[in-house]
Amino acid sequence: MYKFSLENSDLNFYIDYRDERIGKYELYSPPTTGHNIDIWIKYNEIENKLYYSSYAPPVWIPIVNGDYLAFWEIKGKGVPVTINFPNGF
């Protein structure tokens, strides 16, 4: 669980990477290979807005200030297994 914030802005969001399946690609639903933990974050300084994308080429999705992003939902890989991880909030 990470908090992403900017030094020169009041924007922030939380992203939850917790998952016991890391490295066990065959357990993902649907199964996956390659760069399954990559996403991109973009900051538009003129608009003072954050965006994320998990696609190449990027399709930028706005991030609301203070948002909670569930990484494995963003990637379409189902619900993470987090029984051995404490809740970050």
N, C-alpha and C positions, 0 to 999 in steps of 0.2 A: 504494500500500500504506500503510495507516494503522493506528496503534495507538490504540485508544480506551481511556482509563482515567478513573477517577473520583478527584477530589481527596480525598474523605473515606472512601474504601473501597479495599480491595486488589483489587477486581475490574478486569479488563481483557480485551480481546479484540482481534484483528487483523481488518481487513476489506480485502480486495483489490479495488480498483476498476480495476485496470489493464486497458485494452482499447483497441486501435487503432481500433475501430469507432465511437467516440464521435461522435455527430452524423450518422452514416451509417446511419440507421434501417433502410433497406431491406436491409442486410446481416445484421440479427439473424435468428435462427432460433428461433421464428417472427418474421416482420416485426413491427415495433412502431411506435407513434406516441405522442405525449404525454409524460408524465412518467416516462420509462423509467429514470431514475436516482434515484428517490425510494424511500427506506425510512424507517422510524421506529424509534427506539431508545427503550425505556422502562426506567427504573430504579425498582424498588420498594424504597424505603429501609427499610421495616419488615422485609421478607424479605431485604434485601441481595442482590437478584437483578436481572439484566439480561434484557431480552427484545427481540426485533426483530419487525417485521412489514413486509411489502411489499404488503399488501392494504388496501383501504378498503371497509367498515369493518375495523379491525385484527383480525387473528388473531395473538395474541402467542405467539411461539415462544421458549422459554428459551435463553439463551446460557450455555454452560459457561465458567467462568473460564479464561482463556488460549486460548479457541477461535480458530480460523482460519475466517473466513467468506469464501467466494468469492461476491462480489456477483452476478455474472452467473448463477450457479447458483441463488441465492436468487430472482432475478427470472425464472428459467426461460427465459433467453435463450441457452442453449448455452454452449459453451466459448469463453472470450475469446481474442482474438488478442493475444499479448503478446511476440512475437519481438523487438521493439525495446525492451522494458522489462527491466531487470535484475531478478533474483530478489531480493525484499526480505528474505529470511532468510539 
